[in-house]
Amino acid sequence: MEGKETEGMLKMTTDKRQQKRIRSDREDERDRLSELPDCVVLHIMEFMDTKYAVQTCVLSKRWKDLWKRLTYLGFNTTLFNNVVKFNKFVSRVLSGRDGSVSLLNLEFTRCGMAEPKLFNRLMKYAVLHNVQQFTVSLNLSFRQSFEFRPYIFSCESLTFLKLSFNSFDTSIVALPGSLNMPALKSLQLEAVSITARDNDYAEPFSTCNVLNTLILDGCSLHKDAKFLSISNSSLSSLTISGSFEGGAYKIALSTPNLSSLTVTGHNNHTISSACNLSFLEEVTIDTLGYTLFPNTDLLIISWLQVLTNVKILRLYSGTLLTILRDISNPVSVSTQPPCFVQLKSLILANQPSADISFDQLKRAVEYLLQNSPQRRID
């Protein structure tokens, strides 16, 4: 009897283990993702490109219309076989999306030829749906004209705007003379033409009252303008990257709270300042200066004379070679070296491609610091 009881108990234990294993397997097979609330699922979907987010509509009835409430839309031509399919997809998403839901973030990347009609529709849709972040990358290299309607420059909800155009002609897309974007904190412009208020004077950023970061990459002045005023009391970070296509013009800074300035590229702009830039923490200069442009003697030295309140100065070897050529120029005899009154650190970045010796570095340092009150500088 005892043997039979023991055998029965073992069988019951085995049956319980099997049942527990079956229940565990069933739990593993449950669709836990579909059990999540809509707000969590939508948050996950917004890390996906919009093409894949829309494809979730085939999963079940519950997922059919979920994508229509996305607050982030990302369109990229690299995920489509051809431009026609891409254009149709973008149009269908804009038509099918729930218009009562604000659009917080929109990214549009077009590697092939861009259609003005679709792009302008996209901009208008973004403005009407309270977009906060708008990123655009378009290839306009083979277009002689592009009908750009400046809807986005009057968007009152926008906090971040990046417009990047790959173009040999920077006049195709023009920035208006004044911007109506009161919430804008960060603005990045590449290959954009800046419109002047009168014949030669442009001042588009003064109306952006909370602008913190401004990046100008290969931008030009529209038509015959020759003078750009960057006037903004809230601006703390400024990057100016020059290009052959953008040309040369005068830049006047009226940015009393500027703390970071970066000057790069084929840059031969003349830089002046209407204030002493007393909050300037860091300056980086990585440009070949006048070596690529005629009639710009002592250009980089003239920049440094404007930036004498800088605390950390970073100069790349191409810039140092330009400075060395300048101080060897007879014209430099009558020009005083800059006087850095608050400089704490001078960083010389010697690029492998530059042929600059230790003696040249030493000579450049001695020139730059000869008028500075603090000679012991890191």
C-alpha positions in Angstrom: 0.0 0.0 0.0 2.8 2.4 0.9 4.4 1.8 -2.5 1.2 2.6 -4.3 0.6 5.8 -2.2 4.2 6.9 -3.0 3.7 6.3 -6.7 0.4 8.2 -6.6 2.0 11.2 -4.9 4.9 11.3 -7.4 2.3 11.2 -10.3 0.4 14.1 -8.7 3.6 16.1 -8.3 4.6 15.4 -11.9 1.1 16.5 -13.2 1.3 19.7 -11.2 4.7 20.5 -12.7 3.4 19.8 -16.2 0.4 22.1 -15.6 2.7 24.8 -14.2 4.9 24.5 -17.2 1.9 24.7 -19.6 0.6 27.8 -17.8 4.1 29.4 -18.0 4.4 28.6 -21.7 0.9 30.2 -22.3 2.0 33.3 -20.4 5.1 33.6 -22.6 2.9 33.4 -25.7 0.7 36.3 -24.5 0.9 39.5 -26.5 2.3 41.7 -23.7 2.8 44.6 -26.1 -0.8 44.9 -26.9 -1.7 44.9 -23.2 0.2 48.2 -22.8 -1.9 51.4 -22.7 -2.1 53.4 -25.9 0.1 56.2 -24.6 3.0 53.8 -23.9 2.6 52.1 -27.3 2.6 55.5 -29.1 5.7 56.5 -27.2 7.5 53.4 -28.4 6.3 54.0 -32.0 7.7 57.5 -32.0 11.3 56.0 -31.8 10.5 54.4 -35.2 10.6 55.9 -38.7 7.0 56.8 -39.7 7.1 54.2 -42.5 7.4 51.3 -39.9 5.0 53.0 -37.4 2.3 53.1 -40.1 2.9 49.4 -41.0 1.7 48.4 -37.5 -1.8 49.1 -38.6 -2.0 45.5 -40.0 -1.4 43.9 -36.6 -5.0 44.0 -35.3 -8.1 46.2 -35.2 -6.7 48.0 -32.1 -3.5 49.0 -34.1 -5.4 50.1 -37.2 -5.7 53.8 -36.3 -3.1 54.1 -33.6 -0.4 55.6 -35.8 -2.8 58.5 -36.6 -2.1 60.0 -33.2 1.7 60.1 -33.5 3.2 63.4 -32.3 6.5 62.6 -34.2 6.7 62.1 -37.9 10.0 61.1 -39.7 10.2 60.8 -43.5 13.3 59.6 -45.2 13.7 58.7 -48.9 16.4 56.1 -48.2 13.7 53.7 -46.9 11.8 53.7 -50.2 12.5 52.1 -53.6 11.7 55.3 -55.5 10.7 58.9 -55.1 7.1 58.4 -56.4 6.3 55.9 -53.6 7.9 58.2 -51.0 5.8 61.2 -52.2 2.6 59.2 -52.1 3.4 57.9 -48.6 4.0 61.4 -47.2 0.8 62.7 -48.7 -1.3 59.8 -47.3 0.2 60.2 -43.9 -0.6 63.9 -43.8 -4.2 63.3 -45.1 -4.9 60.3 -42.7 -3.3 61.6 -39.5 -5.6 62.8 -36.7 -5.6 66.6 -37.1 -6.7 67.3 -33.5 -3.3 66.0 -32.2 -0.4 68.5 -32.1 2.7 67.6 -34.1 5.6 68.1 -31.8 8.5 66.9 -34.0 8.8 66.6 -37.8 11.9 65.4 -39.7 12.0 65.4 -43.5 15.1 64.0 -45.4 15.0 64.0 -49.2 18.1 62.6 -50.9 16.8 62.9 -54.4 15.1 65.8 -56.3 12.7 67.6 -54.0 9.2 68.6 -55.1 8.3 72.1 -54.0 4.6 71.4 -53.8 5.0 68.5 -51.4 7.6 70.3 -49.2 5.5 73.5 -49.0 2.5 71.4 -48.0 4.6 69.7 -45.3 5.7 73.1 -43.9 2.1 74.4 -43.9 0.8 71.3 -42.2 3.5 71.6 -39.5 2.7 75.2 -38.7 -1.1 74.5 -38.5 -0.5 71.6 -36.1 1.8 73.5 -33.6 5.1 71.9 -34.5 7.8 72.4 -31.9 10.8 70.8 -33.6 11.3 70.9 -37.4 14.3 69.3 -39.2 14.7 69.4 -43.0 17.4 68.1 -45.3 17.0 68.6 -49.0 19.1 68.1 -52.1 18.7 71.2 -54.4 22.0 70.8 -56.3 20.5 70.2 -59.7 17.7 72.7 -59.4 17.8 76.1 -61.0 14.8 77.3 -59.0 12.7 76.1 -56.1 9.4 77.7 -55.0 10.0 78.0 -51.3 7.0 79.5 -49.4 8.2 80.7 -45.9 5.4 79.3 -43.8 7.8 78.0 -41.2 9.3 81.4 -40.5 6.0 82.6 -38.9 5.5 79.6 -36.7 4.8 80.7 -33.1 5.1 77.3 -31.5 8.5 76.3 -33.0 11.4 75.9 -30.5 14.0 74.1 -32.8 14.5 74.6 -36.6 17.1 73.1 -38.8 17.1 73.8 -42.5 19.9 72.0 -44.5 20.0 72.4 -48.2 22.6 70.8 -50.4 23.0 73.4 -53.2 25.5 75.1 -55.4 23.3 78.2 -55.4 22.6 79.5 -51.9 20.0 82.0 -53.2 17.4 79.3 -54.0 16.0 79.4 -50.4 15.8 82.8 -48.9 15.3 83.7 -45.2 12.9 86.7 -44.8 14.1 90.0 -43.4 12.4 89.4 -40.1 11.4 86.2 -38.3 8.2 85.8 -36.4 9.2 82.8 -34.1 8.8 84.0 -30.5 9.4 80.5 -29.0 12.5 79.6 -31.1 15.5 78.6 -29.0 17.8 76.9 -31.6 18.2 77.8 -35.3 20.5 75.9 -37.8 20.7 77.2 -41.4 22.8 75.6 -44.2 23.1 77.1 -47.7 20.3 79.6 -47.0 20.2 83.2 -48.3 19.5 85.9 -45.8 17.3 88.8 -47.0 18.2 92.4 -46.2 15.7 94.9 -44.9 17.1 97.6 -47.2 19.7 97.5 -50.0 22.7 96.2 -48.0 21.7 95.6 -44.4 20.3 92.3 -43.0 19.1 91.8 -39.4 16.7 88.8 -39.2 17.4 87.4 -35.7 16.6 90.4 -33.4 12.9 89.4 -33.1 13.7 85.9 -31.8 13.6 86.9 -28.1 14.6 83.5 -26.6 17.1 82.4 -29.2 20.0 80.6 -27.5 21.8 78.8 -30.3 22.5 79.9 -33.9 24.4 78.0 -36.5 25.1 79.6 -40.0 26.7 77.1 -42.4 27.6 78.4 -45.8 24.9 81.0 -45.8 24.9 84.0 -48.1 23.3 87.5 -48.2 20.5 87.9 -50.7 21.2 89.9 -53.8 23.3 93.0 -53.2 23.4 92.9 -49.4 26.9 93.2 -47.8 26.2 93.5 -44.1 24.8 91.0 -41.6 23.9 92.1 -38.1 23.5 89.3 -35.5 21.7 91.3 -32.9 20.2 89.2 -30.0 20.6 89.7 -26.3 19.6 86.1 -25.4 22.1 84.3 -27.8 24.8 82.4 -26.0 26.2 80.0 -28.7 27.1 81.1 -32.3 28.7 79.1 -35.1 29.7 80.7 -38.4 30.9 78.3 -41.1 31.9 79.9 -44.4 31.9 78.5 -47.9 32.9 79.5 -51.4 29.2 79.5 -52.4 28.2 81.8 -49.5 30.7 84.5 -50.4 32.1 87.2 -48.1 30.4 89.9 -46.1 30.6 92.0 -43.0 29.2 90.5 -39.7 28.5 92.8 -36.8 27.8 91.2 -33.4 25.4 92.7 -30.9 25.3 89.7 -28.6 26.1 90.8 -25.0 25.5 87.3 -23.5 27.4 85.3 -26.1 29.5 82.6 -24.3 30.6 80.4 -27.2 31.8 81.3 -30.7 33.0 78.9 -33.4 34.4 80.0 -36.8 35.1 77.3 -39.3 35.2 76.6 -43.1 36.5 78.8 -45.9 35.7 81.9 -44.0 36.7 85.4 -45.0 33.9 87.4 -43.3 34.9 90.6 -41.5 33.7 90.3 -37.8 33.1 93.3 -35.6 31.2 93.8 -32.3 29.1 96.5 -30.9 29.6 95.2 -27.3 32.7 93.9 -25.4 31.5 90.3 -25.2 32.3 90.1 -21.5 30.7 86.7 -21.0 32.7 85.0 -23.8 33.9 81.7 -22.3 35.2 79.8 -25.4 36.2 80.6 -28.9 37.2 78.0 -31.6 38.7 79.0 -34.9 39.3 76.3 -37.5 39.6 78.1 -40.9 42.2 78.8 -43.5 41.3 82.4 -43.6 42.8 84.6 -46.3 45.0 81.9 -47.8 42.1 81.0 -50.0 40.9 84.6 -50.6 42.7 87.7 -51.9 42.8 91.1 -50.2 42.1 89.8 -46.6 45.4 90.5 -44.9 45.4 90.1 -41.1 41.8 88.8 -41.1 42.1 86.3 -38.3 44.1 88.7 -36.2 41.3 91.3 -36.6 38.8 88.7 -35.3 41.0 88.0 -32.2 41.1 91.8 -31.5 37.3 91.7 -31.2 37.4 88.6 -28.9 39.8 89.8 -26.3 37.5 88.8 -23.3 37.7 85.1 -24.2 38.7 82.7 -21.4 39.4 79.5 -23.5 40.8 80.0 -27.0 41.2 77.0 -29.4 43.1 77.4 -32.6 43.7 74.8 -35.3 47.0 74.5 -37.2 45.6 75.9 -40.4 44.6 79.0 -38.5 48.0 79.2 -36.9 49.7 79.0 -40.3 47.5 81.9 -41.5 48.5 83.9 -38.4 52.2 83.2 -39.0 51.9 84.5 -42.6 50.1 87.6 -41.3 52.8 88.5 -38.8 55.4 88.0 -41.5 53.5 90.5 -43.6 55.0 94.1 -43.5 51.4 95.3 -43.0 51.4 93.7 -39.5 54.1 96.0 -38.2 51.6 98.8 -37.7 49.0 96.4 -36.1 49.0 95.7 -32.4 48.6 92.0 -31.4 45.4 91.2 -29.5 45.3 91.7 -25.8 43.5 88.8 -24.0 42.6 90.2 -20.7 40.8 87.1 -19.3 42.5 84.2 -21.1 43.0 81.1 -19.0 43.7 78.4 -21.6 45.2 78.5 -25.1 44.6 75.2 -27.0 46.6 74.6 -30.2 45.2 71.7 -32.2 47.9 70.5 -34.5 46.3 68.6 -37.4 48.3 65.7 -39.0 47.7 67.2 -42.5 49.3 70.6 -41.5 53.0 71.0 -41.9 53.8 73.1 -38.8 56.9 72.8 -36.7 57.4 73.3 -32.9 59.3 76.5 -33.6 56.4 77.8 -35.6 54.0 76.9 -32.8 56.2 78.7 -30.3 56.4 81.8 -32.4 52.6 81.9 -32.8 52.1 81.5 -29.1 54.6 84.3 -28.3 52.9 86.6 -30.7 49.4 85.9 -29.4 50.3 86.3 -25.7 52.8 89.2 -25.8 50.1 91.8 -24.8 48.2 89.6 -22.4 48.5 90.5 -18.7 48.4 86.8 -17.6 51.5 85.3 -19.2 51.1 82.0 -17.2 48.4 80.4 -19.3 47.6 76.7 -19.5 
